[in-house]
Amino acid sequence: MKNKDKNKNITINGLGSTLLLVAFIVLKLCHVIEWSWIWVLAPLWIPFVLTVIIVAVVAIWVNR
């Protein structure tokens, strides 16, 4: 039962990032926001960068 809840949480979090990304892109293309494309696409690259940093820190910690 706990495994189902964990999978559900991961799916909801991924959906939230995707919806935020789509909303930012639509707002940018409709000229509602004048942000740089770097920040419009932030919901895509920020989780990736955080994951890489966490993996690097864990790898360094384990090989210490």
C-alpha positions as CSV (number, residue, x, y, z in Angstrom):
1,M,0.0,0.0,0.0
2,K,2.8,2.5,0.8
3,N,4.4,1.8,-2.6
4,K,1.3,2.9,-4.4
5,D,1.2,6.1,-2.5
6,K,4.9,6.8,-3.3
7,N,4.3,6.2,-7.0
8,K,1.3,8.5,-7.0
9,N,3.3,11.3,-5.3
10,I,6.1,11.1,-7.9
11,T,3.5,11.2,-10.7
12,I,1.8,14.3,-9.3
13,N,5.1,16.1,-8.8
14,G,6.1,15.4,-12.4
15,L,2.7,16.5,-13.6
16,G,3.0,19.8,-11.7
17,S,6.4,20.6,-13.3
18,T,5.0,19.7,-16.8
19,L,1.9,21.9,-16.3
20,L,4.1,24.8,-15.0
21,L,6.4,24.4,-18.0
22,V,3.4,24.4,-20.5
23,A,1.9,27.4,-18.7
24,F,5.1,29.4,-18.9
25,I,5.6,28.6,-22.6
26,V,2.0,29.6,-23.4
27,L,2.4,32.9,-21.5
28,K,5.7,33.6,-23.3
29,L,4.3,32.9,-26.7
30,C,1.2,35.0,-26.0
31,H,3.5,37.9,-24.9
32,V,1.9,38.0,-21.4
33,I,5.4,37.6,-19.8
34,E,8.6,39.0,-21.2
35,W,11.0,36.6,-19.4
36,S,14.1,35.1,-21.0
37,W,13.7,31.6,-22.4
38,I,16.1,30.4,-19.8
39,W,13.5,31.2,-17.1
40,V,10.6,30.0,-19.1
41,L,12.2,26.6,-19.4
42,A,13.4,26.6,-15.8
43,P,10.8,23.9,-14.7
44,L,12.7,21.7,-17.2
45,W,16.3,22.3,-16.3
46,I,16.3,23.2,-12.6
47,P,15.2,19.6,-11.4
48,F,17.9,18.2,-13.7
49,V,20.6,20.4,-12.3
50,L,19.5,19.7,-8.7
51,T,19.6,15.9,-9.5
52,V,23.1,16.2,-11.0
53,I,24.3,18.1,-7.9
54,I,22.8,15.6,-5.5
55,V,24.3,12.7,-7.4
56,A,27.7,14.3,-7.5
57,V,27.6,15.1,-3.7
58,V,26.6,11.5,-2.9
59,A,29.3,10.1,-5.2
60,I,31.9,12.3,-3.5
61,W,30.7,11.3,-0.1
62,V,30.7,7.6,-0.9
63,N,34.2,7.6,-2.3
64,R,35.6,9.5,0.6
